[in-house]
Amino acid sequence: DALESKAEILDRLDEGTPAIFLDYDGTLTPIVAKPEEATLPKMTRGLLKKLTERWLVAILSGRDLADVREMVGLDHVVCAGSHGFDFAGPDDEYSKLSKGRDFLPALADAERELKKDLRDMRGVRVERKRFAIAIHFRQADPGIVDDLEAIVDRIAGAHAELRKSPGKKIFELRPDMDWDKGKAL
């Protein structure tokens, strides 16, 4: 229990070079109907800023790197976007660590197909990130989810370089490689 071990944890933070790794959606902000509405509360931003004055702080997110950097809005935070496929820190430090560039053509093809095949599904939104495609259905009728998933599965199956990952009212197509936020960490 972190609260019961507070003194021990603070002692350990004074040793070596500790780092604090956080997710954005659902951790620093609540899950919301529209991703653009997941704004960082002013108090949370202030706490993150204080943490950066003492330790390395990194945000690992499924969001696109540019999006998470803008949403966090702090210069001294390392950010990993697209589930860790894309990194950046202050002065673009770590930007050469990006993974998955070889998958960009397959993602572009799949994005075109998804937008075409899903254009008439109300409440479904296709969001292209640099290294992923998010298919949001939080605002869709629950009765269409099976049909939606069948279309996503068909398109994913046509692109062996990509894999489908489920989430909270979302499907994502990502590069089919052994990489995720845990590996990025």
Salt bridges, closest charged atoms under 4 A:
GLU8 OE2 - ARG12 NH2 3.08
ASP14 OD1 - ARG54 NH2 2.75
ASP23 OD2 - LYS181 NZ 2.91
ASP25 OD2 - ARG63 NE 2.73
GLU36 OE1 - ARG125 NH2 3.88
GLU53 OE2 - LYS49 NZ 3.79
ASP67 OD2 - ARG63 NH1 2.65
ASP86 OD1 - ARG130 NH1 3.28
ASP92 OD1 - ARG69 NH1 3.07
ASP109 OD1 - ARG112 NH2 2.27
GLU111 OE2 - LYS115 NZ 3.14
GLU111 OE1 - ARG128 NH1 3.22
GLU113 OE2 - HIS159 NE2 2.97
ASP117 OD1 - LYS116 NZ 3.67
ASP117 OD2 - ARG154 NH2 2.68
GLU127 OE1 - HIS136 NE2 2.68
GLU149 OE2 - LYS164 NZ 2.50
ASP153 OD1 - LYS164 NZ 2.73
GLU172 OE1 - HIS83 NE2 2.48
GLU172 OE2 - LYS129 NZ 2.75
GLU172 OE1 - ARG174 NE 3.43
ASP176 OD1 - ARG163 NE 3.97
ASP178 OD2 - LYS183 NZ 3.31
